[in-house]
Amino acid sequence: MQEKNLTEVTEIFFLGFQGSQCLRFFLFGVFIVIFCFTICGNLLIITLVSISKNLHTPMYFFVSQLSITDILLTSDIVPEMLHLLLNNGGTITFTGCITQFYLFCSSEACECFLLTVMSYDRYVAICNPLRYSSIMTFLYCVKLVVICWLLGFSCAFITTVMILTLTFCGRNIIDHFFCDLVPLLEIACSDTVMVHLQVSLLGIPGVIMPTIIIITSYVKIASVILMIPSSTGRQKAFSTCSSHITVVSIFYYSLFTAYVVPTRGQTSTISKILSLFYTVLTPLINPIIYSLRNTDIKKAIQESINKNIKCGNRP
């Protein structure tokens, strides 16, 4: 699959998960089950938030938007990965690779911004509860979500354009299962210093600022919760944030482990495992956390089931 030097790359070959046929078929079975549960779980969250009046609140509106980003991410990555497992590698056009990279960056950036907005929502709910309804109006929440999506797609667009300024020639083999930033830069023929610099600069508004906002919000939230006199009140206040804290921790831990922690000496297998965590497992974990650890979601599911049973029993 390696072309002659200075020949423009028109397709890219992914090595995927090299191994025995039995191992690849086993992984295929595992990942297709995860894919189905991820899609169904996130669609369930979106549907419940849409039809249940008890979930027509800013927090659950943001949760439904988070589910959309998870569906976008897993739909972008997993089908191609399943194809690679069945065929022990595979080829994708360069245009398809760049498109996959753009959608991947967009979904990750949008999730980052949405988690930031959700932390602000929890901050207002706990630190300024009397003004919560007047601040977090439906129109204001829609504006925040639109800004998150616009920022996410804009950051991804800038990064993608920077990738397209590079020259790709000769080597077209990537030891990975999707078009990620580092593997793409590794097969570029031209100097990638400026791209690395621009990506680092984009990380300030895209990652660092949201991280600071989230940490600041929860420091203030923690200080308010600790001032609540009763333990029951403290536990109730903390329970409204626990799901979001868990999702934020998983999301940022996986991203920082994959991109911020030095990768020198890191094998391709470890790199793939880390990538699996934030591309395949995180979209599955998010709806599980919000459904299993949230009484409102469980109540909405029960009400929906009871409603369907009553409709089915009608003559």
Buried (B, 14 or more C-beta within 10 A) or exposed (E): EEBEEEEEBEBBBBBBBEEEEEEBEEBBEEBBEBBEBBBEBBBBBBBBBEEBEEBEBBBBBBBBBBBBBBBBBBBBBBEBBBBBBEEBBBBBEBEBBBBBBBBBBBBBBBBBBBBBBBBBBBBBBBBEEEEBEEBBEEEEBEEBBEEBBEBBBBBBBBBBEBBEEBEBBBBBEBBBBBBBBEBBBEBBBEEBEEBEEBBEEBBEEBBEBBBEBBEEBBEEBBEBBEEBEEEEEBEEBBEBBEBBBBBBEBBBEBBEEBBEEEBEEEEEEEBBEBBBBBBBBBBBBBBEBBBEEBEBBEBBBEBBEEEEEEEEEEE
